[in-house]
Amino acid sequence: MKLRTLLGASVALALSASSAFADVTVKWLHLNTDPGIAAAWEEIVKNYEAAHPGTKIEMQFLENEAFKAKLPTLLQSNDPPHLFYTWGGGVLAAQSGTGAIRDVTEAMDADGGKLKAVYSPALVDGLSIDGKVWAVPYQTGLVSFYYNKELFKKAGVEADQIKTWDDFLAAVKKLKDAGITPIAGGGGDKWPIHFYWGYLAMREGGKAAFDAAKAGEGDGFKSEAFIKAGQDLAALGKLEPFQQGYLGSKWPEPVGLFADGKVAMLLGFDSTPVQQHNVAADGKGLDEANIGSFPFPATSGGAGKLTDTMGGINGWVLTKNAPPEALDFAAFLTNKENQTMMASKNLIIPAAVGAGSAIGQPLVKAAAEQLAGSTWHQNFLDQDLGPAVGRVVNDVSVEIVSGQMSPEDATQQIQDAWDLDH
């Protein structure tokens, strides 16, 4: 019996020596629906678990809107996830004030800043609030227009001639005249439409308009730039550019329409050229050589620049009582080796310094290069402005484009929500 006990102790010591942790389940909450990313993550989890006997990574999934709706409740429950996805911005700032999530600054700065050095400084800053880091950087992203080259050719539209919003509206008219549905719209979720109002506000007012509005200066979100953005969006809506029933269409349905060649354009993510294959009716989608891209157009007389970009700054947040293994796994998931593997499959624009060189798909690579040259990268407004104001931005964007609300009333609602929240 004594020998057996000693042998057991030896085995336990050997296991603890091969793994810093033991008999722990890390609950990892995500909202990914892409099979390619899921397969890459499963490979990373398998490798991590093999190197850390006794540690299990449990992948938990919530659909995008359910994730946003249920996360606040989950964080205050007796069974919160240990690790969850973030878009940063005001939502992360709000979470940081609840006591439900963990400040990871000390971990980032430990050992001479070894962990922090893995990531792009801009992304670490983007996930920091008042000098404290609240998430482990994972990826960045770009929202831009993707188009079907064959349908553009059929309608006589040249993408490289679309520089201004007026050029864009003219292209929409040409496509409609050719019997082609110009754009896939996702009004059911609302946030895909907020990209239009958000980008137009960026183009009309530039960074200065947003800085002033957030600081409570002048007319705030009721200033001329934001009203003009609404007028620009209303002009698009009057052309009826989206597919029939777009107000009920939820992501990734619009991507599927684009993949099936039923619409000419999609205002989507840098991952669109690759991910569209997975949601196509035939399982194949468009040939990637048939897809082109262009930046969101400038507005005549606007203060913003064509090189100002909108997109995600994403990371992984640890909850208050997450075990040490959760941080260890987050660091492993986002290390240069694993980020390079995901970049090589054109799945993400990675946060790890140097990993982006592995991107091979020309359009994804072009998005990464556009981000590298960005003069101002604006996080999604429904994240940046906080959950309460963000919901209003999403709502009014759909109401403007569908002709249900005036640009002036929309900006008044955004300002009212901002005042209430601040």
PyMOL commands that set and color helices and strands:
alter all, ss='L'
color gray80, all
select helices_A, chain A and resi 2-18+35-51+64-75+89-96+105-113+116-118+121-126+149-155+159-161+165-177+191-214+220-222+224-238+246-248+253-259+272-279+288-290+324-333+336-344+355-358+362-372+381-384+387-401+407-421
alter helices_A, ss='H'
color red, helices_A
select strands_A, chain A and resi 24-30+55-61+83-86+128-129+132-133+136-140+143-148+181-183+263-269+291-294+308-310+313-318+349-350+376-378
alter strands_A, ss='S'
color yellow, strands_A
deselect
rebuild
show_as cartoon
